[in-house]
Amino acid sequence: MIMTDQNTTEQQPSTLPSLSAEELERINALSYEQARDQLIQAVQALEAGGLDLDASMRQWQLGEALARRAQTLLDDVRTQLDAAQANQASAGATAGTQSNLEQ
């Protein structure tokens, strides 16, 4: 007798809620302050409790997307500040020299 595995499970589609492309697009258009404020609201909703599993997962996903947006904006500002500081440092090194006048 040949035994086969009859308990093989097939991949079921996830029934967990996820953010739509439109929602992600809307989040990616938010300013830092808007993303931060909405993130605070999502965290407060989770902390308050009383949400079912689907609503909790949705709030968590929303919070994650909002946190990524806010962090991306902060990273962009840091990059710009670093570039400005580097530019200022190089300009200061040549201030009052002939090479400064040649630019």
Phi, psi and omega per residue, in radians:
M1 nan 2.264 3.116
I2 -1.693 2.231 -3.121
M3 -1.704 2.358 3.080
T4 -2.091 2.703 3.134
D5 -1.432 1.825 -3.123
Q6 -1.575 -0.039 -3.129
N7 -1.716 0.326 3.137
T8 -1.104 2.238 -3.134
T9 -1.766 2.440 3.069
E10 -1.631 2.670 3.118
Q11 -1.180 2.142 3.083
Q12 -1.601 2.508 3.055
P13 -1.119 2.528 -3.122
S14 -1.175 2.362 3.091
T15 -1.756 0.043 3.118
L16 -1.254 2.471 3.121
P17 -1.178 2.613 3.060
S18 -2.468 2.774 -3.131
L19 -1.296 2.464 3.123
S20 -1.377 2.895 3.094
A21 -1.069 -0.641 3.126
E22 -1.147 -0.708 3.118
E23 -1.138 -0.737 3.112
L24 -1.133 -0.672 3.105
E25 -1.113 -0.741 3.117
R26 -1.102 -0.743 3.124
I27 -1.100 -0.720 -3.119
N28 -1.236 -0.152 3.078
A29 -1.697 -0.069 -3.090
L30 -1.304 2.612 2.980
S31 -1.312 2.955 3.115
Y32 -1.012 -0.818 -3.085
E33 -1.109 -0.698 3.118
Q34 -1.151 -0.774 3.125
A35 -1.101 -0.744 3.130
R36 -1.086 -0.798 -3.116
D37 -1.132 -0.720 3.118
Q38 -1.215 -0.582 3.068
L39 -1.110 -0.743 3.105
I40 -1.036 -0.752 3.125
Q41 -1.102 -0.717 -3.142
A42 -1.135 -0.743 3.125
V43 -1.128 -0.750 3.124
Q44 -1.080 -0.681 3.113
A45 -1.108 -0.698 3.111
L46 -1.202 -0.740 -3.122
E47 -1.171 -0.548 -3.126
A48 -1.185 -0.458 3.135
G49 1.305 -2.997 3.120
G50 1.450 -0.016 3.129
L51 -1.549 2.543 3.031
D52 -1.317 3.066 -3.056
L53 -1.040 -0.796 -3.133
D54 -1.085 -0.765 3.141
A55 -1.167 -0.647 3.102
S56 -1.128 -0.768 3.123
M57 -1.119 -0.692 3.118
R58 -1.108 -0.775 3.107
Q59 -1.101 -0.699 3.125
W60 -1.112 -0.797 3.126
Q61 -1.109 -0.709 3.090
L62 -1.080 -0.795 3.109
G63 -1.051 -0.744 3.119
E64 -1.073 -0.787 -3.132
A65 -1.145 -0.708 3.121
L66 -1.172 -0.693 3.110
A67 -1.129 -0.715 3.094
R68 -1.089 -0.726 3.138
R69 -1.091 -0.850 -3.133
A70 -1.066 -0.745 -3.128
Q71 -1.149 -0.677 3.104
T72 -1.059 -0.764 3.125
L73 -1.137 -0.711 3.095
L74 -1.125 -0.709 3.112
D75 -1.101 -0.693 3.113
D76 -1.100 -0.747 3.120
V77 -1.131 -0.730 3.127
R78 -1.067 -0.725 3.119
T79 -1.084 -0.762 3.126
Q80 -1.141 -0.720 3.116
L81 -1.140 -0.742 3.110
D82 -1.064 -0.729 3.132
A83 -1.151 -0.728 3.129
A84 -1.134 -0.705 3.122
Q85 -1.164 -0.691 3.105
A86 -1.141 -0.706 3.120
N87 -1.133 -0.739 3.124
Q88 -1.138 -0.700 3.132
A89 -1.137 -0.713 -3.141
S90 -1.252 -0.594 3.093
A91 -1.189 -0.659 3.125
G92 -1.163 -0.547 -3.127
A93 -1.216 -0.461 -3.114
T94 -1.887 0.064 -3.113
A95 -1.047 2.302 3.108
G96 1.368 0.172 3.136
T97 -1.913 2.877 3.121
Q98 -1.071 -0.633 -3.117
S99 -1.138 -0.482 3.091
N100 -1.190 -0.602 -3.122
L101 -1.331 -0.388 -3.082
E102 -1.379 -0.210 -3.079
Q103 -1.366 nan nan
